[in-house]
Amino acid sequence: MNKPLLVGAAALLAVAGGAYYVLKPGDAPQEAAQTPTADPGALSAEQVKKLGIRTQAATAADAVPLGTVPGQVSLPPEAKVAVTTPFSGTITQVRVLQGEQVTRGQPLAIVKAAEPVQFSADLSRAQADLAVDRARAQRLDKLARDGIVAGARADEAMATLRRSEATVAENNRLLALAGAGRDGTVTLRAPISGRVASVSVETGGPVGGDMAPFVIENTAALTLDLQLPERLAGQVRPGMSVSVPLSGGSPVSGRIISVGASIDPATRSIAAKARLHSTDGLVPGRGVMAIISGVSGKEQSGVSVPSQAVTRMGEDDVVFVQERGRFVRREVTVVADAGGRAILTSGLKAGEQVAVSGVAELKSLLAEQ
């Protein structure tokens, strides 16, 4: 056989054998592709240390509240009063400043108006007529008893007297209610004790009509306007206690006084109102979070964890629990978060270890879990 031909055949067999070795089933690259990926939650002690992850055990919580709801501090209806004048006129004196504390009956401003002068004139005429009508009624009454005149005439005189008395009384009441003098001077006074919340007039300016030149607020008593989420419908009732946590101070407590009957279709919430027992650290209009507690003896069970252990993922509140050498994501229900502690009613048991630091890193690692 030709020697070059044998050499070429040997080379061809070598190439074919190499190709078979590379492409044969069960080869190492293919097996590596079929190896399952590692559990992202399974972290070694060194990885935990590098990520700055620390854990803490969840503790049982006593008297777990029903939930935490948004609210706004407000004034009771009787604690905010607008001061108006029944007569149109001109401000001649303003005696208070916005924010000033006033007492009930204290003068706020002096108004000059024409109508009180007219009422004073009507009062003077009515008083003059009253004197004549009284004397006539007394004379005819005596003559009627003596049989000199008919009794009907005495009755007519008495009716005229009653009309004159009513006219005098009406004019006196109008002037007194307006705090007006006969010279047309009207004194606007504070109807309640409190703070001047608004001054919308100045000396020489006009007043009257629907205008309220002053608004007085008494902040000695405050209320809360609450928005109850749909999940609390039917659970919150008048008489339940509420608490408003304040940073750097003791919480302010109160009690539910009314609960709406229907859910607002726009906000999917129910309106409720609470009366606060204290006003320390609160001002009307301030937005707060209020913790609603259940009836004594009927509190639900729950656990407490540091607030930083809870994070949001999508629409859910979650914590990261360490179990059997790995971290897992656990959805929880948060009903209160105050004083650096979050109260949970589902998703976690007392004694379980939760991550309290390195939460952002775990959130990134377990995002697809």
C-alpha positions as CSV (number, residue, x, y, z in Angstrom):
1,M,0.0,0.0,0.0
2,N,1.2,3.5,-0.7
3,K,2.8,5.0,2.4
4,P,1.3,8.6,1.9
5,L,-2.1,7.1,1.6
6,L,-1.7,5.3,5.0
7,V,-0.6,8.5,6.7
8,G,-3.6,10.5,5.4
9,A,-6.0,7.8,6.6
10,A,-4.5,7.9,10.1
11,A,-4.8,11.7,10.2
12,L,-8.5,11.5,9.2
13,L,-9.3,9.0,11.9
14,A,-7.6,11.2,14.5
15,V,-9.7,14.2,13.5
16,A,-12.9,12.1,13.6
17,G,-12.0,10.8,17.1
18,G,-11.4,14.3,18.4
19,A,-14.8,15.6,17.0
20,Y,-16.6,12.6,18.7
21,Y,-14.9,13.4,22.0
22,V,-16.0,17.1,21.9
23,L,-19.6,16.4,20.8
24,K,-20.4,13.2,22.6
25,P,-23.5,13.2,25.0
26,G,-22.8,13.6,28.7
27,D,-19.8,15.8,28.1
28,A,-18.7,18.2,30.9
29,P,-19.9,21.5,29.5
30,Q,-23.4,20.1,28.9
31,E,-23.5,18.7,32.4
32,A,-22.5,22.1,33.9
33,A,-25.3,23.7,32.0
34,Q,-27.8,21.3,33.5
35,T,-26.6,22.0,37.1
36,P,-29.3,23.9,39.1
37,T,-28.5,27.5,40.2
38,A,-27.7,28.1,43.9
39,D,-30.3,29.3,46.4
40,P,-29.9,33.2,46.7
41,G,-31.1,33.0,50.3
42,A,-28.5,30.5,51.4
43,L,-25.7,32.8,52.7
44,S,-22.5,31.7,54.4
45,A,-21.5,33.3,57.7
46,E,-18.8,35.3,55.8
47,Q,-21.5,36.6,53.4
48,V,-23.8,37.6,56.2
49,K,-21.0,39.5,57.8
50,K,-20.0,41.3,54.6
51,L,-23.6,42.3,53.9
52,G,-24.0,43.7,57.4
53,I,-27.0,41.5,58.2
54,R,-28.0,41.3,61.8
55,T,-31.0,39.4,63.2
56,Q,-33.3,39.7,66.1
57,A,-36.0,37.5,67.5
58,A,-39.7,38.5,67.2
59,T,-41.4,39.0,70.6
60,A,-45.0,38.4,71.6
61,A,-47.0,41.6,71.8
62,D,-49.7,42.3,74.3
63,A,-52.9,44.2,73.6
64,V,-52.3,44.3,69.8
65,P,-54.3,47.2,68.3
66,L,-56.8,46.8,65.4
67,G,-54.6,49.0,63.2
68,T,-53.0,52.3,62.4
69,V,-55.0,54.8,60.3
70,P,-54.4,58.3,59.0
71,G,-56.1,61.2,60.6
72,Q,-56.2,65.0,60.8
73,V,-56.4,67.0,64.0
74,S,-59.5,69.2,64.0
75,L,-61.6,71.4,66.2
76,P,-65.0,70.5,67.7
77,P,-67.8,72.4,66.1
78,E,-68.3,74.6,69.2
79,A,-64.6,75.5,69.3
80,K,-64.4,77.5,66.1
81,V,-66.7,80.6,65.8
82,A,-66.8,83.3,63.2
83,V,-67.6,86.8,64.5
84,T,-69.9,88.8,62.3
85,T,-71.9,92.1,62.5
86,P,-75.6,92.3,61.7
87,F,-75.1,95.9,60.4
88,S,-73.0,97.0,57.5
89,G,-70.6,99.8,58.4
90,T,-67.0,100.9,58.7
91,I,-64.3,99.7,61.1
92,T,-63.1,102.5,63.3
93,Q,-60.9,100.5,65.7
94,V,-59.3,97.0,65.6
95,R,-58.4,96.0,69.1
96,V,-56.8,92.6,68.7
97,L,-54.1,90.9,66.5
98,Q,-54.1,87.6,64.8
99,G,-52.9,84.9,67.1
100,E,-53.8,86.9,70.3
101,Q,-55.5,85.1,73.2
102,V,-58.9,86.6,74.1
103,T,-61.5,85.9,76.6
104,R,-65.3,85.6,76.1
105,G,-66.9,89.1,75.8
106,Q,-63.6,90.9,75.1
107,P,-64.0,93.7,72.5
108,L,-62.4,92.9,69.1
109,A,-63.3,95.9,67.1
110,I,-65.6,99.0,66.9
111,V,-67.9,99.6,63.9
112,K,-69.8,102.7,62.9
113,A,-73.1,101.9,61.2
114,A,-76.2,103.8,60.2
115,E,-78.8,101.2,61.0
116,P,-78.4,101.3,64.8
117,V,-79.2,105.1,64.6
118,Q,-82.4,104.3,62.8
119,F,-83.3,101.6,65.3
120,S,-82.5,104.0,68.1
121,A,-84.9,106.6,66.6
122,D,-87.6,103.9,66.2
123,L,-87.0,103.0,69.8
124,S,-87.4,106.5,71.0
125,R,-90.6,106.9,69.1
126,A,-91.9,103.6,70.3
127,Q,-91.1,104.6,73.9
128,A,-93.0,107.9,73.5
129,D,-96.0,106.1,72.1
130,L,-95.8,103.5,74.8
131,A,-96.2,106.1,77.5
132,V,-99.3,107.6,75.8
133,D,-100.8,104.1,75.1
134,R,-100.3,103.0,78.7
135,A,-102.0,106.1,80.1
136,R,-104.9,105.7,77.7
137,A,-105.3,102.0,78.4
138,Q,-105.4,102.7,82.2
139,R,-108.0,105.5,81.8
140,L,-110.3,103.5,79.5
141,D,-110.0,100.4,81.8
142,K,-111.2,102.5,84.8
143,L,-114.0,104.0,82.8
144,A,-115.1,100.6,81.5
145,R,-115.2,99.2,85.1
146,D,-117.4,102.2,86.1
147,G,-119.7,101.5,83.2
148,I,-119.1,104.8,81.5
149,V,-117.6,103.4,78.3
150,A,-118.0,100.1,76.5
151,G,-115.6,97.4,77.5
152,A,-114.6,96.9,73.9
153,R,-112.9,100.3,73.9
154,A,-110.8,99.3,76.9
155,D,-109.8,96.1,75.1
156,E,-108.8,98.0,72.0
157,A,-106.7,100.4,74.2
158,M,-105.0,97.4,75.9
159,A,-104.2,95.8,72.5
160,T,-102.6,99.0,71.3
161,L,-100.5,99.1,74.5
162,R,-99.3,95.5,74.0
163,R,-98.2,96.4,70.4
164,S,-96.2,99.4,71.7
165,E,-94.5,97.3,74.3
166,A,-93.5,94.7,71.7
167,T,-92.1,97.4,69.4
168,V,-90.0,98.8,72.3
169,A,-88.8,95.3,73.3
170,E,-87.9,94.4,69.7
171,N,-85.8,97.5,69.2
172,N,-84.0,97.0,72.5
173,R,-83.2,93.4,71.7
174,L,-81.8,94.3,68.2
175,L,-79.5,96.9,69.6
176,A,-78.4,94.7,72.5
177,L,-77.7,91.7,70.3
178,A,-75.5,93.8,68.0
179,G,-73.8,95.4,70.9
180,A,-74.8,98.7,69.3
181,G,-75.3,102.1,71.0
182,R,-77.8,104.7,70.0
183,D,-75.0,106.7,68.3
184,G,-74.5,103.9,65.7
185,T,-71.4,102.5,67.4
186,V,-71.3,98.6,67.3
187,T,-68.8,96.7,69.5
188,L,-67.8,93.3,68.1
189,R,-67.0,91.0,71.0
190,A,-65.4,87.5,71.3
191,P,-68.2,84.9,71.6
192,I,-65.8,82.4,73.2
193,S,-62.5,82.3,74.9
194,G,-59.6,81.3,72.6
195,R,-57.1,82.5,70.1
196,V,-57.8,84.9,67.2
197,A,-57.3,82.6,64.2
198,S,-58.1,85.2,61.5
199,V,-58.4,89.0,61.2
200,S,-59.6,90.0,57.8
201,V,-60.3,93.7,58.3
202,E,-58.4,96.8,58.9
203,T,-59.2,100.3,60.4
204,G,-61.3,102.3,57.9
205,G,-62.4,99.2,56.0
206,P,-66.0,98.1,55.3
207,V,-67.8,95.2,57.1
208,G,-71.2,93.6,56.7
209,G,-73.1,91.1,54.7
210,D,-71.6,87.5,54.8
211,M,-68.2,88.8,55.8
212,A,-66.7,87.4,59.1
213,P,-64.0,89.9,60.1
214,F,-62.7,87.6,63.0
215,V,-62.5,83.9,63.6
216,I,-61.9,82.6,67.2
217,E,-60.6,79.1,67.9
218,N,-60.5,77.4,71.3
219,T,-57.7,74.8,71.1
220,A,-58.3,73.6,74.6
221,A,-60.2,70.7,73.1
222,L,-59.3,68.8,69.9
223,T,-60.8,66.0,67.8
224,L,-59.4,63.7,65.1
225,D,-60.9,63.1,61.7
226,L,-60.0,59.5,60.8
227,Q,-60.1,57.5,57.6
228,L,-60.7,53.8,58.4
229,P,-59.6,51.4,55.6
230,E,-62.1,49.0,54.2
231,R,-60.7,46.0,56.1
232,L,-61.7,47.7,59.4
233,A,-65.3,48.1,58.3
234,G,-67.6,46.8,61.1
235,Q,-64.7,46.4,63.6
236,V,-64.3,50.0,64.8
237,R,-67.0,51.2,67.2
238,P,-67.7,54.3,69.4
239,G,-65.9,53.9,72.7
240,M,-62.7,52.3,71.4
241,S,-59.5,54.0,72.4
242,V,-57.1,55.7,70.1
243,S,-53.5,56.8,70.5
244,V,-51.5,59.4,68.6
245,P,-47.7,58.8,68.9
246,L,-45.6,62.0,69.0
247,S,-41.9,62.2,68.3
248,G,-40.0,63.2,71.4
249,G,-43.1,63.1,73.7
250,S,-45.7,60.9,75.2
251,P,-48.6,59.7,72.9
252,V,-51.9,61.6,73.1
253,S,-54.9,59.3,73.9
254,G,-58.5,59.7,73.0
255,R,-61.7,57.8,72.3
256,I,-63.8,57.1,69.1
257,I,-67.1,59.1,69.3
258,S,-68.6,58.4,65.9
259,V,-68.2,56.0,62.9
260,G,-69.6,56.5,59.4
261,A,-72.2,54.1,58.1
262,S,-70.9,53.6,54.6
263,I,-67.7,53.3,52.6
264,D,-66.6,56.3,50.4
265,P,-66.5,54.9,46.9
266,A,-63.7,57.3,45.9
267,T,-61.3,56.6,48.9
268,R,-62.6,53.1,49.9
269,S,-62.5,54.3,53.5
270,I,-65.0,55.0,56.3
271,A,-65.0,58.4,58.1
272,A,-64.7,58.3,61.9
273,K,-64.2,60.9,64.6
274,A,-62.4,60.7,67.9
275,R,-62.2,63.1,70.8
276,L,-58.7,63.7,72.3
277,H,-58.1,63.8,76.0
278,S,-55.1,66.1,75.7
279,T,-53.8,68.7,73.2
280,D,-50.1,68.6,74.0
281,G,-48.0,68.8,70.8
282,L,-51.0,69.0,68.5
283,V,-52.4,71.8,66.4
284,P,-55.5,71.9,64.2
285,G,-54.8,70.8,60.6
286,R,-51.9,68.5,61.5
287,G,-51.8,65.1,59.8
288,V,-51.1,62.2,62.2
289,M,-51.2,58.4,62.3
290,A,-53.6,57.1,65.0
291,I,-53.5,53.7,66.6
292,I,-56.9,52.2,67.3
293,S,-57.1,49.6,70.1
294,G,-59.8,47.0,70.5
295,V,-62.2,46.4,73.4
296,S,-60.4,45.4,76.6
297,G,-60.1,41.6,76.9
298,K,-60.7,41.0,73.1
299,E,-57.3,42.1,71.7
300,Q,-55.9,40.0,68.9
301,S,-52.6,38.2,69.2
302,G,-49.4,39.4,67.4
303,V,-45.7,39.9,67.5
304,S,-43.4,42.9,67.8
305,V,-40.3,43.5,65.7
306,P,-38.0,46.6,65.1
307,S,-39.6,48.9,62.6
308,Q,-36.5,48.6,60.3
309,A,-37.1,44.9,59.9
310,V,-40.3,45.6,57.8
311,T,-40.0,46.8,54.1
312,R,-42.3,47.1,51.1
313,M,-42.0,44.8,48.1
314,G,-44.7,45.7,45.6
315,E,-48.0,46.0,47.5
316,D,-46.9,43.9,50.4
317,D,-45.2,44.5,53.7
318,V,-42.4,41.8,54.2
319,V,-39.7,40.7,56.6
320,F,-36.8,38.4,55.9
321,V,-36.7,35.4,58.2
322,Q,-33.7,33.2,58.9
323,E,-34.5,29.6,59.0
324,R,-32.3,26.5,58.6
325,G,-29.3,28.5,57.4
326,R,-31.1,30.6,54.8
327,F,-33.1,33.8,54.5
328,V,-36.7,33.7,53.2
329,R,-39.1,36.5,52.4
330,R,-42.3,36.5,54.5
331,E,-45.4,38.6,53.9
332,V,-46.8,40.2,57.1
333,T,-49.7,42.3,58.2
334,V,-48.6,45.5,60.0
335,V,-51.3,47.0,62.3
336,A,-49.2,49.6,64.2
337,D,-45.8,51.2,63.9
338,A,-44.7,53.5,66.7
339,G,-41.8,54.1,69.0
340,G,-39.4,52.1,66.7
341,R,-41.5,48.9,66.9
342,A,-43.9,47.4,64.4
343,I,-46.8,45.2,65.5
344,L,-47.6,42.3,63.2
345,T,-50.7,40.1,63.3
346,S,-49.8,37.6,60.6
347,G,-46.9,36.1,58.8
348,L,-44.5,35.7,61.8
349,K,-44.4,33.9,65.1
350,A,-42.7,34.9,68.3
351,G,-39.1,33.6,68.5
352,E,-38.4,33.6,64.8
353,Q,-35.3,35.5,63.8
354,V,-35.8,38.4,61.4
355,A,-33.2,40.6,59.7
356,V,-33.0,44.1,61.3
357,S,-30.1,45.4,59.2
358,G,-28.9,44.6,55.7
359,V,-32.6,44.5,54.7
360,A,-31.9,46.4,51.5
361,E,-29.3,43.8,50.4
362,L,-31.6,40.9,51.2
363,K,-34.4,42.7,49.3
364,S,-32.2,42.8,46.2
365,L,-31.1,39.2,46.6
366,L,-34.6,37.8,47.2
367,A,-36.5,40.0,44.8
368,E,-37.5,37.1,42.5
369,Q,-38.1,34.6,45.4
